[in-house]
Amino acid sequence: MVNLPNKITVARIMLIPFFLIVMLVPFGWGSIQIGGTELPVAHLAGALIFIIASATDWIDGYYARKYGLVTNLGKFLDPLADKLLVSAALIVLVELGAVPAWMVIVIISREFAVTGLRLVLAGEGEVVAANMLGKIKTWTQIVAISALLLHNFPFSLISFPFAELALWVAVIFTIWSGWDYFAKNRHAFSHSK
């Protein structure tokens, strides 16, 4: 039976199609002006869905730790849900011309590489939970994506390029945490076939 934290994680995955529909289907909801920022209503709605989905990452982890409900399924599903959500959002942002494709390729490549490493280790009976650096990476990505979806609001009011800087920070933490995972799990590649 799937426990509550894992159900919350699955709910995060289930929000991804709603996010994609809101962001990519031309509903013609118009835009709102906030200060000097023109924010399409669809982007505001998409940002809210993304932020709510991202918040479930903290909620499921909190419940799993507090009530001793940490499972191998949760250790696998939680980072997978994060990767799916972040990847979907970044691809949408490339489609909208808000993010350079090369940055998204770096981020998604790291996600595939670490997932591959987890699968190799799982084959050897090891389950690798997300470490602190990986969690920081995820949160920097979530902050950057949220700011980009909101067209840099409220920082656009003071002409501060927060979204752009946050994206660079996310890319740096993505590369650093990927290197860290592989450095700490070198033994996965030392076995000869």
TORPA-4810 file (N, C-alpha, C, O; in nm, 3 decimals):
<nodes>
NODE_1_0.084_-0.119_0.000_0.000_0.000_0.000_0.089_0.126_0.000_0.189_0.132_0.071_M
NODE_2_0.051_0.222_-0.079_0.129_0.346_-0.091_0.095_0.438_0.026_-0.023_0.462_0.053_V
NODE_3_0.198_0.489_0.094_0.174_0.576_0.209_0.147_0.721_0.166_0.158_0.754_0.048_N
NODE_4_0.111_0.805_0.263_0.073_0.944_0.234_0.184_1.023_0.165_0.156_1.089_0.066_L
NODE_5_0.309_1.019_0.213_0.413_1.095_0.142_0.428_1.053_-0.004_0.448_1.138_-0.092_P
NODE_6_0.417_0.923_-0.031_0.429_0.878_-0.170_0.308_0.921_-0.253_0.322_0.950_-0.372_N
NODE_7_0.190_0.927_-0.191_0.071_0.977_-0.261_0.089_1.125_-0.297_0.048_1.169_-0.404_K
NODE_8_0.150_1.201_-0.205_0.176_1.343_-0.232_0.274_1.356_-0.347_0.259_1.444_-0.433_I
NODE_9_0.375_1.270_-0.349_0.473_1.272_-0.459_0.404_1.241_-0.592_0.431_1.307_-0.692_T
NODE_10_0.316_1.142_-0.592_0.243_1.107_-0.715_0.154_1.225_-0.757_0.141_1.251_-0.877_V
NODE_11_0.095_1.295_-0.661_0.014_1.413_-0.693_0.098_1.519_-0.762_0.051_1.588_-0.853_A
NODE_12_0.225_1.533_-0.720_0.316_1.629_-0.785_0.334_1.591_-0.931_0.332_1.678_-1.018_R
NODE_13_0.352_1.464_-0.958_0.366_1.418_-1.097_0.238_1.444_-1.175_0.243_1.482_-1.292_I
NODE_14_0.123_1.424_-1.111_-0.006_1.442_-1.179_-0.035_1.590_-1.213_-0.114_1.618_-1.302_M
NODE_15_0.029_1.682_-1.143_0.010_1.825_-1.172_0.085_1.868_-1.299_0.053_1.972_-1.357_L
NODE_16_0.182_1.790_-1.343_0.263_1.829_-1.459_0.179_1.847_-1.585_0.195_1.948_-1.654_I
NODE_17_0.088_1.753_-1.620_0.007_1.776_-1.740_-0.079_1.903_-1.732_-0.097_1.971_-1.833_P
NODE_18_-0.130_1.934_-1.615_-0.210_2.057_-1.599_-0.123_2.180_-1.624_-0.165_2.276_-1.689_F
NODE_19_-0.001_2.177_-1.570_0.095_2.285_-1.594_0.120_2.302_-1.743_0.117_2.413_-1.795_F
NODE_20_0.146_2.191_-1.812_0.175_2.197_-1.956_0.058_2.251_-2.036_0.075_2.332_-2.127_L
NODE_21_-0.062_2.206_-2.002_-0.181_2.255_-2.073_-0.197_2.405_-2.055_-0.220_2.478_-2.152_I
NODE_22_-0.187_2.450_-1.931_-0.204_2.594_-1.903_-0.098_2.677_-1.976_-0.128_2.784_-2.028_V
NODE_23_0.024_2.627_-1.978_0.134_2.704_-2.038_0.136_2.699_-2.191_0.179_2.795_-2.254_M
NODE_24_0.091_2.590_-2.251_0.112_2.572_-2.394_-0.014_2.584_-2.481_-0.004_2.610_-2.601_L
NODE_25_-0.131_2.564_-2.422_-0.255_2.577_-2.501_-0.293_2.725_-2.504_-0.305_2.788_-2.399_V
NODE_26_-0.312_2.781_-2.624_-0.344_2.924_-2.633_-0.491_2.954_-2.596_-0.577_2.966_-2.683_P
NODE_27_-0.515_2.966_-2.467_-0.650_2.993_-2.419_-0.694_3.137_-2.442_-0.814_3.166_-2.441_F
NODE_28_-0.600_3.227_-2.464_-0.635_3.368_-2.486_-0.688_3.437_-2.362_-0.783_3.515_-2.369_G
NODE_29_-0.626_3.409_-2.250_-0.668_3.469_-2.124_-0.619_3.612_-2.107_-0.659_3.680_-2.012_W
NODE_30_-0.535_3.659_-2.195_-0.486_3.795_-2.187_-0.370_3.809_-2.090_-0.310_3.711_-2.046_G
NODE_31_-0.341_3.935_-2.057_-0.228_3.967_-1.969_-0.273_4.066_-1.863_-0.374_4.134_-1.876_S
NODE_32_-0.193_4.072_-1.757_-0.215_4.174_-1.656_-0.088_4.257_-1.644_0.023_4.207_-1.664_I
NODE_33_-0.104_4.384_-1.612_0.009_4.474_-1.591_0.036_4.485_-1.442_-0.052_4.521_-1.364_Q
NODE_34_0.158_4.453_-1.403_0.198_4.469_-1.263_0.322_4.556_-1.265_0.431_4.511_-1.301_I
NODE_35_0.305_4.681_-1.227_0.416_4.775_-1.240_0.449_4.789_-1.387_0.361_4.819_-1.468_G
NODE_36_0.573_4.768_-1.422_0.612_4.775_-1.563_0.616_4.640_-1.631_0.664_4.627_-1.743_G
NODE_37_0.565_4.537_-1.563_0.572_4.402_-1.616_0.438_4.360_-1.674_0.334_4.372_-1.609_T
NODE_38_0.442_4.312_-1.799_0.322_4.253_-1.858_0.331_4.102_-1.839_0.421_4.038_-1.892_E
NODE_39_0.238_4.047_-1.762_0.242_3.906_-1.727_0.120_3.837_-1.785_0.007_3.863_-1.742_L
NODE_40_0.140_3.747_-1.882_0.026_3.671_-1.934_-0.042_3.593_-1.821_0.026_3.536_-1.735_P
NODE_41_-0.174_3.593_-1.820_-0.249_3.522_-1.716_-0.212_3.374_-1.716_-0.204_3.312_-1.610_V
NODE_42_-0.191_3.318_-1.835_-0.152_3.176_-1.843_-0.020_3.151_-1.772_-0.003_3.047_-1.708_A
NODE_43_0.073_3.244_-1.781_0.202_3.228_-1.714_0.186_3.240_-1.563_0.252_3.169_-1.487_H
NODE_44_0.099_3.330_-1.519_0.071_3.342_-1.376_0.008_3.213_-1.325_0.048_3.162_-1.220_L
NODE_45_-0.091_3.161_-1.398_-0.156_3.036_-1.358_-0.056_2.920_-1.359_-0.054_2.837_-1.268_A
NODE_46_0.028_2.916_-1.463_0.130_2.811_-1.471_0.229_2.820_-1.356_0.269_2.719_-1.299_G
NODE_47_0.268_2.945_-1.323_0.361_2.964_-1.211_0.299_2.916_-1.080_0.367_2.853_-0.999_A
NODE_48_0.171_2.943_-1.060_0.104_2.899_-0.937_0.097_2.747_-0.930_0.122_2.688_-0.824_L
NODE_49_0.065_2.682_-1.042_0.063_2.535_-1.045_0.203_2.481_-1.016_0.219_2.388_-0.937_I
NODE_50_0.304_2.541_-1.079_0.442_2.496_-1.059_0.484_2.514_-0.913_0.545_2.424_-0.856_F
NODE_51_0.452_2.627_-0.854_0.490_2.655_-0.715_0.419_2.559_-0.620_0.480_2.508_-0.526_I
NODE_52_0.290_2.535_-0.643_0.215_2.440_-0.559_0.275_2.300_-0.572_0.298_2.232_-0.472_I
NODE_53_0.301_2.259_-0.695_0.361_2.126_-0.717_0.497_2.118_-0.649_0.529_2.016_-0.588_A
NODE_54_0.576_2.223_-0.658_0.709_2.225_-0.596_0.699_2.219_-0.444_0.783_2.156_-0.379_S
NODE_55_0.598_2.284_-0.388_0.580_2.284_-0.242_0.552_2.143_-0.190_0.585_2.112_-0.075_A
NODE_56_0.491_2.059_-0.272_0.464_1.922_-0.227_0.593_1.846_-0.201_0.592_1.747_-0.128_T
NODE_57_0.704_1.890_-0.261_0.832_1.825_-0.236_0.870_1.840_-0.089_0.919_1.745_-0.027_D
NODE_58_0.849_1.956_-0.034_0.879_1.978_0.108_0.779_1.902_0.195_0.816_1.842_0.295_W
NODE_59_0.652_1.905_0.156_0.546_1.842_0.236_0.566_1.691_0.246_0.559_1.634_0.354_I
NODE_60_0.592_1.626_0.131_0.607_1.480_0.137_0.731_1.440_0.219_0.727_1.343_0.294_D
NODE_61_0.839_1.516_0.202_0.959_1.487_0.280_0.938_1.507_0.429_0.986_1.428_0.510_G
NODE_62_0.866_1.613_0.465_0.837_1.642_0.606_0.758_1.527_0.670_0.795_1.477_0.776_Y
NODE_63_0.650_1.486_0.604_0.568_1.377_0.658_0.644_1.246_0.664_0.632_1.171_0.761_Y
NODE_64_0.722_1.218_0.561_0.798_1.092_0.558_0.896_1.085_0.675_0.908_0.981_0.739_A
NODE_65_0.966_1.196_0.702_1.063_1.197_0.812_0.995_1.200_0.948_1.034_1.126_1.040_R
NODE_66_0.892_1.284_0.962_0.826_1.300_1.092_0.760_1.172_1.140_0.765_1.139_1.259_K
NODE_67_0.697_1.099_1.048_0.620_0.980_1.087_0.691_0.849_1.052_0.629_0.742_1.054_Y
NODE_68_0.819_0.857_1.018_0.895_0.736_0.989_0.842_0.660_0.868_0.839_0.537_0.868_G
NODE_69_0.800_0.735_0.765_0.741_0.673_0.646_0.835_0.677_0.525_0.790_0.671_0.411_L
NODE_70_0.965_0.688_0.551_1.062_0.689_0.443_1.070_0.547_0.385_1.094_0.451_0.457_V
NODE_71_1.048_0.536_0.254_1.052_0.406_0.188_1.146_0.412_0.068_1.181_0.521_0.021_T
NODE_72_1.187_0.296_0.020_1.269_0.292_-0.100_1.191_0.348_-0.219_1.247_0.415_-0.306_N
NODE_73_1.060_0.320_-0.224_0.976_0.376_-0.331_0.980_0.529_-0.325_0.993_0.595_-0.428_L
NODE_74_0.969_0.584_-0.206_0.974_0.729_-0.189_1.109_0.787_-0.227_1.117_0.894_-0.287_G
NODE_75_1.217_0.715_-0.191_1.351_0.762_-0.226_1.370_0.764_-0.378_1.448_0.844_-0.429_K
NODE_76_1.299_0.677_-0.448_1.306_0.674_-0.593_1.210_0.775_-0.656_1.248_0.851_-0.745_F
NODE_77_1.084_0.777_-0.607_0.981_0.861_-0.668_1.004_1.010_-0.646_0.982_1.090_-0.737_L
NODE_78_1.048_1.048_-0.526_1.061_1.190_-0.495_1.158_1.262_-0.588_1.120_1.364_-0.646_D
NODE_79_1.282_1.214_-0.606_1.369_1.285_-0.701_1.321_1.273_-0.845_1.343_1.363_-0.926_P
NODE_80_1.254_1.161_-0.879_1.199_1.147_-1.014_1.092_1.252_-1.040_1.090_1.314_-1.146_L
NODE_81_1.004_1.272_-0.942_0.899_1.374_-0.956_0.960_1.513_-0.974_0.913_1.591_-1.056_A
NODE_82_1.064_1.542_-0.896_1.133_1.671_-0.910_1.189_1.689_-1.051_1.174_1.794_-1.113_D
NODE_83_1.255_1.583_-1.099_1.317_1.589_-1.232_1.213_1.609_-1.341_1.233_1.688_-1.433_K
NODE_84_1.102_1.538_-1.331_0.996_1.551_-1.432_0.936_1.692_-1.431_0.917_1.752_-1.537_L
NODE_85_0.908_1.744_-1.311_0.850_1.877_-1.300_0.945_1.984_-1.351_0.906_2.070_-1.430_L
NODE_86_1.069_1.980_-1.306_1.168_2.080_-1.347_1.196_2.070_-1.497_1.204_2.172_-1.565_V
NODE_87_1.210_1.949_-1.548_1.238_1.932_-1.691_1.122_1.986_-1.776_1.145_2.055_-1.875_S
NODE_88_0.999_1.954_-1.737_0.883_2.003_-1.812_0.881_2.156_-1.813_0.859_2.217_-1.918_A
NODE_89_0.904_2.216_-1.698_0.901_2.362_-1.689_1.013_2.425_-1.772_0.990_2.524_-1.841_A
NODE_90_1.132_2.368_-1.766_1.244_2.424_-1.842_1.221_2.412_-1.992_1.253_2.504_-2.068_L
NODE_91_1.166_2.300_-2.036_1.138_2.284_-2.179_1.032_2.384_-2.224_1.043_2.440_-2.333_I
NODE_92_0.932_2.407_-2.141_0.831_2.510_-2.172_0.898_2.647_-2.183_0.867_2.724_-2.274_V
NODE_93_0.990_2.677_-2.092_1.058_2.807_-2.094_1.146_2.823_-2.218_1.160_2.933_-2.269_L
NODE_94_1.206_2.714_-2.265_1.281_2.720_-2.391_1.184_2.749_-2.505_1.212_2.832_-2.591_V
NODE_95_1.071_2.680_-2.506_0.967_2.701_-2.609_0.922_2.847_-2.612_0.895_2.902_-2.719_E
NODE_96_0.914_2.909_-2.495_0.871_3.049_-2.485_0.984_3.147_-2.512_0.961_3.268_-2.518_L
NODE_97_1.106_3.097_-2.530_1.220_3.183_-2.556_1.273_3.253_-2.432_1.344_3.353_-2.443_G
NODE_98_1.239_3.201_-2.313_1.279_3.266_-2.188_1.410_3.212_-2.131_1.470_3.274_-2.043_A
NODE_99_1.455_3.096_-2.181_1.575_3.032_-2.128_1.658_2.980_-2.245_1.603_2.922_-2.338_V
NODE_100_1.791_3.001_-2.242_1.876_2.945_-2.348_1.871_2.791_-2.344_1.879_2.731_-2.237_P
NODE_101_1.859_2.731_-2.461_1.848_2.585_-2.470_1.969_2.515_-2.409_1.954_2.408_-2.349_A
NODE_102_2.090_2.573_-2.422_2.208_2.504_-2.371_2.202_2.486_-2.220_2.251_2.386_-2.168_W
NODE_103_2.143_2.583_-2.149_2.131_2.570_-2.003_2.038_2.454_-1.967_2.064_2.379_-1.874_M
NODE_104_1.931_2.442_-2.042_1.835_2.335_-2.017_1.899_2.200_-2.051_1.876_2.102_-1.980_V
NODE_105_1.978_2.194_-2.156_2.048_2.071_-2.192_2.143_2.029_-2.080_2.150_1.911_-2.046_I
NODE_106_2.216_2.125_-2.022_2.306_2.094_-1.911_2.227_2.039_-1.793_2.265_1.937_-1.734_V
NODE_107_2.118_2.106_-1.758_2.039_2.064_-1.642_1.977_1.926_-1.665_1.987_1.839_-1.578_I
NODE_108_1.914_1.906_-1.778_1.847_1.778_-1.804_1.949_1.666_-1.821_1.924_1.553_-1.780_I
NODE_109_2.064_1.695_-1.881_2.168_1.593_-1.895_2.215_1.546_-1.759_2.235_1.426_-1.738_S
NODE_110_2.233_1.638_-1.666_2.272_1.601_-1.530_2.167_1.511_-1.469_2.199_1.413_-1.402_R
NODE_111_2.038_1.544_-1.491_1.930_1.464_-1.433_1.932_1.322_-1.487_1.916_1.226_-1.411_E
NODE_112_1.950_1.307_-1.619_1.959_1.174_-1.679_2.080_1.099_-1.625_2.070_0.980_-1.593_F
NODE_113_2.193_1.166_-1.614_2.315_1.101_-1.568_2.300_1.052_-1.424_2.338_0.938_-1.394_A
NODE_114_2.246_1.135_-1.337_2.230_1.094_-1.197_2.125_0.984_-1.186_2.141_0.891_-1.106_V
NODE_115_2.018_0.992_-1.265_1.917_0.886_-1.264_1.980_0.754_-1.311_1.953_0.648_-1.254_T
NODE_116_2.065_0.761_-1.414_2.136_0.641_-1.459_2.224_0.584_-1.350_2.228_0.462_-1.330_G
NODE_117_2.294_0.672_-1.279_2.377_0.628_-1.167_2.293_0.559_-1.060_2.331_0.455_-1.008_L
NODE_118_2.178_0.618_-1.028_2.089_0.557_-0.929_2.044_0.418_-0.973_2.036_0.326_-0.892_R
NODE_119_2.015_0.403_-1.103_1.972_0.273_-1.155_2.084_0.170_-1.145_2.059_0.055_-1.109_L
NODE_120_2.206_0.211_-1.178_2.321_0.121_-1.166_2.336_0.076_-1.021_2.353_-0.042_-0.993_V
NODE_121_2.328_0.171_-0.929_2.343_0.139_-0.787_2.226_0.055_-0.737_2.244_-0.034_-0.654_L
NODE_122_2.105_0.083_-0.787_1.988_0.004_-0.747_2.006_-0.141_-0.790_1.964_-0.232_-0.719_A
NODE_123_2.068_-0.161_-0.905_2.096_-0.296_-0.951_2.191_-0.370_-0.859_2.193_-0.494_-0.857_G
NODE_124_2.269_-0.296_-0.782_2.361_-0.355_-0.685_2.302_-0.355_-0.544_2.371_-0.386_-0.446_E
NODE_125_2.173_-0.319_-0.534_2.105_-0.320_-0.405_2.119_-0.194_-0.324_2.079_-0.191_-0.208_G
NODE_126_2.174_-0.089_-0.383_2.189_0.038_-0.312_2.082_0.136_-0.359_2.057_0.150_-0.479_E
NODE_127_2.019_0.204_-0.265_1.927_0.312_-0.299_1.992_0.442_-0.254_2.024_0.458_-0.136_V
NODE_128_2.011_0.533_-0.347_2.078_0.659_-0.317_1.971_0.768_-0.300_1.908_0.809_-0.397_V
NODE_129_1.954_0.812_-0.177_1.860_0.922_-0.152_1.927_1.053_-0.188_2.050_1.063_-0.195_A
NODE_130_1.844_1.155_-0.212_1.898_1.287_-0.244_1.979_1.339_-0.125_1.936_1.329_-0.010_A
NODE_131_2.099_1.395_-0.155_2.178_1.453_-0.047_2.149_1.604_-0.039_2.071_1.657_-0.118_N
NODE_132_2.212_1.671_0.055_2.183_1.813_0.076_2.216_1.897_-0.047_2.140_1.988_-0.081_M
NODE_133_2.326_1.868_-0.113_2.364_1.944_-0.232_2.260_1.924_-0.343_2.226_2.019_-0.414_L
NODE_134_2.210_1.803_-0.356_2.105_1.776_-0.453_1.977_1.851_-0.420_1.908_1.898_-0.510_G
NODE_135_1.945_1.861_-0.292_1.825_1.935_-0.250_1.841_2.084_-0.277_1.747_2.150_-0.320_K
NODE_136_1.960_2.137_-0.251_1.987_2.279_-0.280_1.973_2.303_-0.430_1.916_2.403_-0.473_I
NODE_137_2.027_2.211_-0.509_2.015_2.220_-0.656_1.870_2.227_-0.697_1.832_2.311_-0.779_K
NODE_138_1.788_2.139_-0.640_1.646_2.137_-0.675_1.579_2.269_-0.639_1.502_2.323_-0.719_T
NODE_139_1.606_2.320_-0.521_1.541_2.444_-0.478_1.591_2.566_-0.557_1.514_2.658_-0.583_W
NODE_140_1.719_2.567_-0.597_1.764_2.678_-0.681_1.696_2.672_-0.817_1.662_2.776_-0.875_T
NODE_141_1.674_2.552_-0.869_1.603_2.538_-0.996_1.458_2.585_-0.982_1.406_2.656_-1.068_Q
NODE_142_1.393_2.546_-0.872_1.253_2.585_-0.850_1.240_2.736_-0.837_1.148_2.796_-0.894_I
NODE_143_1.330_2.799_-0.764_1.327_2.946_-0.749_1.348_3.013_-0.884_1.276_3.106_-0.919_V
NODE_144_1.446_2.966_-0.960_1.474_3.026_-1.092_1.356_3.010_-1.186_1.315_3.105_-1.253_A
NODE_145_1.300_2.890_-1.192_1.187_2.865_-1.281_1.067_2.949_-1.241_0.999_3.006_-1.326_I
NODE_146_1.040_2.958_-1.111_0.927_3.039_-1.063_0.944_3.184_-1.105_0.850_3.248_-1.152_S
NODE_147_1.065_3.238_-1.086_1.092_3.377_-1.124_1.077_3.397_-1.274_1.025_3.499_-1.318_A
NODE_148_1.123_3.300_-1.352_1.110_3.311_-1.498_0.965_3.303_-1.543_0.923_3.377_-1.631_L
NODE_149_0.887_3.214_-1.482_0.745_3.202_-1.517_0.670_3.331_-1.482_0.573_3.367_-1.550_L
NODE_150_0.714_3.398_-1.378_0.651_3.524_-1.335_0.712_3.646_-1.403_0.686_3.760_-1.363_L
NODE_151_0.795_3.622_-1.506_0.860_3.731_-1.582_0.939_3.823_-1.491_0.940_3.945_-1.509_H
NODE_152_1.007_3.763_-1.392_1.095_3.833_-1.300_1.020_3.923_-1.201_1.083_4.005_-1.134_N
NODE_153_0.889_3.909_-1.191_0.813_3.985_-1.092_0.839_3.925_-0.955_0.842_3.803_-0.945_F
NODE_154_0.858_4.001_-0.849_0.847_4.145_-0.832_0.978_4.222_-0.858_0.981_4.345_-0.847_P
NODE_155_1.085_4.149_-0.891_1.215_4.214_-0.909_1.219_4.306_-1.031_1.303_4.396_-1.040_F
NODE_156_1.126_4.282_-1.125_1.119_4.370_-1.242_1.081_4.512_-1.203_1.110_4.607_-1.275_S
NODE_157_1.015_4.528_-1.089_0.975_4.662_-1.043_1.095_4.750_-1.012_1.087_4.872_-1.020_L
NODE_158_1.208_4.686_-0.975_1.329_4.762_-0.944_1.440_4.735_-1.046_1.556_4.767_-1.023_I
NODE_159_1.401_4.676_-1.159_1.495_4.645_-1.269_1.615_4.562_-1.223_1.728_4.584_-1.267_S
NODE_160_1.588_4.465_-1.134_1.693_4.374_-1.088_1.674_4.240_-1.158_1.567_4.182_-1.149_F
NODE_161_1.776_4.190_-1.229_1.761_4.066_-1.309_1.767_3.939_-1.224_1.849_3.851_-1.249_P
NODE_162_1.680_3.930_-1.123_1.683_3.816_-1.031_1.665_3.683_-1.104_1.740_3.588_-1.077_F
NODE_163_1.569_3.674_-1.195_1.540_3.547_-1.263_1.663_3.497_-1.340_1.696_3.379_-1.335_A
NODE_164_1.730_3.588_-1.409_1.849_3.551_-1.486_1.961_3.504_-1.393_2.026_3.403_-1.420_E
NODE_165_1.984_3.578_-1.285_2.088_3.539_-1.188_2.053_3.406_-1.121_2.140_3.322_-1.101_L
NODE_166_1.925_3.389_-1.087_1.881_3.264_-1.023_1.903_3.145_-1.115_1.937_3.036_-1.070_A
NODE_167_1.882_3.166_-1.246_1.905_3.058_-1.342_2.052_3.019_-1.345_2.085_2.901_-1.349_L
NODE_168_2.141_3.118_-1.344_2.285_3.088_-1.341_2.324_3.012_-1.214_2.403_2.918_-1.220_W
NODE_169_2.269_3.054_-1.100_2.296_2.984_-0.974_2.247_2.840_-0.984_2.316_2.748_-0.939_V
NODE_170_2.129_2.820_-1.042_2.075_2.684_-1.059_2.166_2.598_-1.146_2.188_2.481_-1.115_A
NODE_171_2.217_2.655_-1.255_2.307_2.580_-1.343_2.435_2.542_-1.268_2.483_2.430_-1.281_V
NODE_172_2.489_2.635_-1.191_2.611_2.607_-1.114_2.588_2.495_-1.014_2.668_2.402_-1.004_I
NODE_173_2.477_2.502_-0.938_2.448_2.397_-0.841_2.415_2.265_-0.910_2.444_2.158_-0.855_F
NODE_174_2.357_2.270_-1.028_2.328_2.148_-1.104_2.457_2.075_-1.138_2.469_1.954_-1.118_T
NODE_175_2.554_2.150_-1.190_2.683_2.090_-1.228_2.756_2.040_-1.104_2.809_1.929_-1.103_I
NODE_176_2.759_2.121_-1.000_2.830_2.086_-0.877_2.770_1.961_-0.813_2.843_1.869_-0.775_W
NODE_177_2.637_1.956_-0.801_2.575_1.841_-0.735_2.590_1.715_-0.820_2.603_1.605_-0.766_S
NODE_178_2.588_1.728_-0.953_2.610_1.613_-1.040_2.750_1.557_-1.021_2.769_1.436_-1.008_G
NODE_179_2.848_1.645_-1.019_2.986_1.603_-0.995_2.997_1.534_-0.859_3.064_1.432_-0.846_W
NODE_180_2.930_1.589_-0.758_2.934_1.534_-0.623_2.876_1.392_-0.618_2.935_1.304_-0.555_D
NODE_181_2.763_1.369_-0.684_2.702_1.235_-0.686_2.798_1.133_-0.747_2.816_1.024_-0.693_Y
NODE_182_2.859_1.170_-0.860_2.949_1.076_-0.926_3.078_1.056_-0.846_3.130_0.944_-0.841_F
NODE_183_3.129_1.162_-0.784_3.251_1.149_-0.704_3.228_1.058_-0.584_3.316_0.979_-0.548_A
NODE_184_3.112_1.068_-0.521_3.083_0.988_-0.403_3.044_0.844_-0.437_3.044_0.758_-0.349_K
NODE_185_3.012_0.819_-0.562_2.967_0.685_-0.601_3.053_0.625_-0.711_3.004_0.552_-0.797_N
NODE_186_3.182_0.659_-0.708_3.276_0.606_-0.808_3.278_0.454_-0.811_3.303_0.393_-0.915_R
NODE_187_3.252_0.393_-0.696_3.257_0.246_-0.686_3.160_0.180_-0.782_3.179_0.063_-0.818_H
NODE_188_3.056_0.250_-0.826_2.958_0.190_-0.919_3.023_0.158_-1.054_2.974_0.073_-1.128_A
NODE_189_3.133_0.226_-1.085_3.197_0.207_-1.214_3.324_0.123_-1.205_3.390_0.098_-1.306_F
NODE_190_3.358_0.080_-1.084_3.482_0.005_-1.069_3.463_-0.144_-1.091_3.561_-0.219_-1.096_S
NODE_191_3.338_-0.189_-1.103_3.311_-0.331_-1.126_3.328_-0.364_-1.273_3.270_-0.299_-1.359_H
NODE_192_3.409_-0.464_-1.301_3.426_-0.504_-1.441_3.326_-0.613_-1.475_3.293_-0.697_-1.391_S
NODE_193_3.277_-0.610_-1.598_3.177_-0.709_-1.641_3.244_-0.823_-1.707_3.178_-0.917_-1.751_K
</nodes>
